[in-house]
Amino acid sequence: MSLVEVRNLHKRFGTLEVLRGVDLTVEPGEVVVFVGPSGCGKSTLLRCLCGLEMPTEGEVVVGGVPVRDEAKALQALHRRVGMVFQRFHLFPHLSALDNVTLAPRKVLGMPDAEAEALGRRMLEMVHLGEKAGAWPEQLSGGQQQRVAIARALAMKPEVMLFDEPTSALDPELVGEVLEVMRELAREGMTMCVVTHEMGFAEDVAHRVLFMDGGKVVEEGAPQQVLREPKQPRTREFLSRLLRR
């Protein structure tokens, strides 16, 4: 069974239809990258995968758990899915370590000593072991985003979702976050990534999906979609992106 299964997904906000019949499967260990213009539905799709938005029509199943607006179903889903947003959303009054360990302690009921050991391992994984006691305001944007990744990993998710995780960073800080994501991919983490970083997509993705108008217009291997796209709309988008 696929780790992620999306069938005929529609999402409407009032009269605005943001997703129009999206079908998607993601296999364990696969990295799928979503590209496309702003407003095409990429972020809404990720939000449907983690239960932040409910489908208007269709079905989303992650790790065998259907996405439903029910407390038990959402709790089970959130133990399987980690989400990293554009903004870091760290608690400013908590250290980096406490930000990482909060959910394992409060949600999973993990003892403090076990949670601290886990949190330190996660910070080491994102190359921030020496920053465990630092406050968010003492960290650069790239470091804060890496803490956010460690926080998501601390819940031991089956799949990680990244919604343009480098878009809020200064250009010189982008690389350190992308390198952590590359390491996760090499270690076999299942990942769904929305990004405009085409080099990252070509290096890491198993598949690239180009979305426009709430639909998947084209999908395939990274080199095929990004270098030899078959659809005119994909070619138009990529040519405009390269001209920036």
C-alpha positions in Angstrom: 0.0 0.0 0.0 1.2 3.5 -0.8 2.1 5.7 2.2 0.1 8.6 0.8 -3.1 8.1 -1.3 -5.1 11.0 -2.7 -8.2 10.3 -4.8 -10.1 12.9 -6.7 -9.3 15.6 -4.2 -11.3 18.8 -4.5 -11.0 21.8 -2.1 -13.2 24.8 -2.2 -13.2 28.0 -0.2 -16.7 29.4 -0.8 -17.0 29.8 -4.6 -13.2 29.5 -5.1 -12.1 26.0 -6.2 -8.4 25.6 -5.3 -8.0 21.9 -6.0 -9.8 20.3 -8.9 -9.6 16.5 -8.8 -6.0 15.8 -7.7 -4.9 12.2 -7.7 -1.6 11.3 -6.0 0.3 8.3 -4.5 3.6 8.5 -2.6 5.5 5.4 -1.8 7.6 4.8 1.3 11.0 6.5 0.9 9.9 8.5 -2.1 10.6 12.3 -2.4 7.9 14.1 -4.4 8.4 17.8 -5.3 5.6 20.1 -6.3 6.3 23.1 -8.4 4.0 25.7 -10.0 2.9 29.3 -9.9 1.6 30.9 -6.7 -2.1 30.1 -6.1 -2.0 26.9 -8.1 -3.0 24.7 -5.0 0.4 23.3 -3.9 0.2 24.5 -0.3 -3.5 23.7 0.0 -2.7 20.1 -1.1 0.0 19.8 1.6 -2.5 21.2 4.2 -5.0 18.6 3.2 -2.4 15.9 3.7 -1.7 16.9 7.3 -5.3 17.6 8.2 -5.1 21.4 8.4 -7.7 21.5 5.7 -10.5 19.0 5.1 -11.3 17.8 1.5 -14.5 19.2 0.0 -14.7 16.1 -2.1 -12.5 13.1 -2.5 -10.3 11.1 -0.1 -6.9 11.5 1.5 -5.3 8.6 3.3 -1.8 8.8 5.0 -0.2 5.8 6.5 -3.5 4.0 6.3 -5.3 6.8 8.2 -8.1 8.6 6.4 -8.0 12.4 6.9 -11.3 13.2 8.7 -12.4 16.1 10.8 -12.6 14.0 13.9 -10.4 14.3 17.0 -9.1 10.7 17.1 -8.5 10.6 13.4 -6.5 13.8 13.5 -4.5 12.8 16.5 -3.5 9.5 14.7 -2.7 11.5 11.6 -0.5 14.0 13.3 1.6 11.2 14.8 2.4 10.1 11.2 2.9 13.4 9.5 5.5 16.1 10.2 5.0 19.6 8.7 7.5 22.4 8.2 6.1 25.7 7.1 7.5 28.8 5.4 7.7 30.5 8.8 9.4 28.8 11.7 6.7 29.3 14.4 9.1 28.6 17.3 7.9 29.5 20.8 10.1 32.6 21.6 10.0 31.8 25.4 11.4 28.3 24.9 15.0 27.2 24.1 15.7 25.3 20.9 15.8 22.1 22.9 12.5 22.9 24.7 10.8 23.7 21.3 11.9 20.3 20.0 10.8 18.3 23.1 7.5 20.0 23.8 5.3 17.8 21.6 6.9 14.5 22.6 6.3 15.3 26.2 2.9 16.8 25.9 1.4 14.7 23.1 3.3 11.4 23.4 3.6 11.5 27.2 7.3 10.9 26.9 9.3 11.2 30.2 11.4 14.3 30.5 14.8 12.5 30.4 13.8 10.5 27.3 12.4 13.6 25.6 15.6 15.5 26.3 17.8 12.7 24.9 15.6 12.6 21.8 15.6 16.3 21.4 19.4 16.5 21.6 19.6 13.7 18.9 17.3 15.6 16.7 19.3 18.9 17.1 22.5 17.0 16.3 20.8 15.6 13.2 20.2 19.1 11.9 23.7 20.2 13.0 22.6 22.4 15.9 23.6 20.3 18.9 25.6 23.2 20.3 22.5 25.5 20.1 20.3 23.4 22.4 20.1 26.1 25.1 19.8 29.1 22.6 16.6 31.2 22.4 15.0 31.6 19.0 16.0 35.3 18.9 19.7 34.2 19.2 19.4 32.0 16.1 19.6 33.0 12.4 16.6 32.3 10.2 18.3 29.2 8.8 19.0 27.9 12.2 15.4 28.5 13.3 14.1 26.6 10.3 16.4 23.7 11.2 15.1 23.7 14.7 11.6 23.6 13.2 12.7 20.5 11.1 14.1 18.9 14.3 10.8 19.6 16.1 8.9 17.8 13.4 11.3 14.9 13.3 11.0 14.4 17.1 7.5 13.1 16.6 9.0 10.3 14.5 6.7 10.9 11.5 6.3 8.5 8.6 6.2 11.3 6.1 7.6 14.9 6.2 5.8 17.8 4.4 7.7 20.9 3.5 5.8 24.0 2.3 8.4 26.3 0.7 10.7 26.0 3.7 13.4 28.3 2.4 11.2 31.1 1.0 11.4 33.3 4.1 15.2 33.0 4.3 18.0 35.3 3.2 19.7 33.7 0.1 22.9 32.9 2.0 20.9 30.8 4.6 19.0 28.7 2.0 21.8 26.2 1.5 22.0 25.0 5.1 18.3 24.1 5.2 18.4 22.4 1.8 21.4 20.3 2.9 19.5 19.0 5.9 16.6 18.1 3.6 19.1 16.3 1.3 20.4 14.3 4.2 16.9 13.3 5.2 16.2 12.2 1.6 19.5 10.1 1.6 18.4 8.4 4.8 15.1 7.3 3.2 12.6 9.8 4.7 9.4 10.0 2.7 9.0 13.7 1.8 6.5 15.9 -0.1 8.1 19.3 -0.8 6.7 22.5 -2.3 9.6 24.6 -3.5 10.9 27.0 -6.1 14.4 25.6 -5.7 14.7 23.8 -9.0 18.3 22.6 -8.4 17.2 20.9 -5.2 14.2 19.3 -7.0 16.4 17.9 -9.7 19.0 16.6 -7.2 16.7 15.0 -4.7 13.2 14.3 -6.1 12.1 10.9 -7.4 9.2 12.7 -9.0 8.3 16.2 -9.8 4.7 17.3 -10.2 3.9 20.6 -12.0 0.6 22.1 -10.8 -1.5 24.8 -12.3 -5.1 25.8 -11.8 -5.7 23.3 -9.0 -4.7 20.3 -11.1 -1.6 18.3 -11.8 -0.6 19.3 -15.3 2.5 17.2 -15.7 4.5 14.7 -13.6 7.5 12.6 -14.1 11.2 12.2 -13.4 12.9 15.5 -12.4 15.0 15.8 -15.6 12.1 15.1 -17.8 9.7 17.6 -16.2 12.3 20.3 -15.5 14.5 20.0 -18.6 12.2 18.5 -21.3 8.6 19.2 -20.2 5.9 17.9 -22.5 3.2 20.3 -21.6 3.2 23.9 -23.0 2.1 25.3 -19.6 5.0 23.7 -17.9 7.5 25.0 -20.5 6.0 28.5 -20.1 6.3 28.4 -16.3 9.9 27.2 -16.3 11.0 29.7 -18.9 9.6 32.6 -16.8 11.2 31.2 -13.7 14.6 31.0 -15.4 14.2 34.6 -16.7 13.9 36.0 -13.1 
